[in-house]
Structure formats: C-alpha cells, structure tokens
Amino acid sequence: MTELSPQKAYNILVDYCDKIARSKYILSTTAIKNMLRFIANTPCLYNYIAKCNQSIKFKDEYFKFIGDDTINLPTNPMAVVAVVTALLYDFDRGNIDMDRFLIKYYKIDDYEACYQRFCFTVLAGYARAFAGILDYKETVLDLEEEKPVDDYAKESIMPCISKMIEIIDSDMRLNEKLKEDYLTVLDGFYYSFELSRAKMIKVCWIGLVALTKNYKPIQSYMREIKKNLENYALI
C-alpha cells in the first residue's frame, strides 16, 4: 500500500486521468486498470471513496448517472466520485461493455470520438470532484503543496472563459448535447481557477482543446487563453 498525503495522492490521480484522456481508445483499458490499481493501493483515496459511497443513496445515484439514453453527471462532487469509480470498475471487470456503452450514450459511430467525449466530460468531472479529498480529515504526512496559480493568470483567463460560456450558451445553431458537453468542460475549467488547482487546470485545458477544436466562434479566446497559460507556466 502507498502511504501518501491527500495532496500528493490527488496530484498523482489527476496525472492518471490525464494519461487515460491522452490514450488511444484501443489502449484505454490498460490506462483505466493502472489508475484503479493505484486507487486500490492508496489508503487515503479508497477511504475517501468509501466515505463518498456512504454519503449518498448509491444505487439511486448510479442509475440516474447512467440513464436510459444519456449520461447525467451528478452535481454533488462526492456522488461523482462514487458513481464514476463504480463505472470504471464495471468497465474493468467486464460488467459493462465499453464499446456498447460509448456508442449508446454518445451516439457517434466512431469509438475514438465517443471515447474523447467521455474523457473530456465524465473523466474531467471525476478529476475535479476528487479535489474534495484535500479537505478530508486524514493524518497528513509530507504534505506536498501544489503550485499556486498566479492571481494575474486568473484575471487574464477567467473573463475569457466567461465570454466563451456566453457565446456557446447563446448559439441557437449548436446541437444541444454538444452544447451541454462544451458548457460542462468550461464550467470545470472556470472552477479549477477558483480552486487554484494547477493540475486540474491542465486536465481541463487538454479536454477543452480536444472537444472544441472544430467550434470556430471561440477560437480567438482559446488562442488568448493558451498564450496566458504558457506565460504563467500552467501548461
């Protein structure tokens, strides 16, 4: 078992989420298995997941999460941790066929495209939700502080995120499901700045770039954000 502080465990978990998101779909099962193995061998993570499971009506939340024809990520972060962990274990154990799951819920006849949508909505939300472990009362040894986010970076970038949210939200031509995915990732990106979590910012940025690369109305803001992220060494 790996005795890590919540901060260090969280940082490594976000790195695993990043690796899963960067993996090709054909290699995703190995990447997911590696992250689950890390969680199982890191006491502060699996204890936190147990706490999350106990804090909700798990079966109800899980069946709401994977509805009849759409994914409904919970608004409660502890519920997100509980149900997404369960889904990943169901993938790993073969209880749920990942191919069928992706096509059913993302309705794109391309596994790679479906997988990217899954990573940059559900998995990014999972990484954000785990931030609650940093407030979970555990014995903390060798606390490794995450790099702080410069206030000037927030002032430069957060207004751009807000503007992109406005553009997407008011675009009547945009497919409603795709609009929801865009807004989910943008909300998470904004929230990561509010929390000053540098690793979370990087994960959300990777997802945002992949998900919105073909949506032209926001690309000028994306270029401005990228410039500032690079200037403040956040990517």
Secondary structure, DSSP 8 states (H G I E B T S, - for coil): -----HHHHHHHHHHHHHHHHHS-GGGHHHHHHHHHHHHHT-HHHHHHHHHHHHTS-HHHHHHHHB-SSSB---SSHHHHHHHHHHHHHHHHHTSS-HHHHHHHHH--S-HHHHHHHHIIIIIHHHHHHGGGGGGS-----S--------HHHHHHHHHHHHHHHHHHHT-TTS-HHHHHHHHHHHHHHHHHHHHT-HHHHHHHHHHHHHHHTT-GGGHHHHHHHHHHHHHTT--
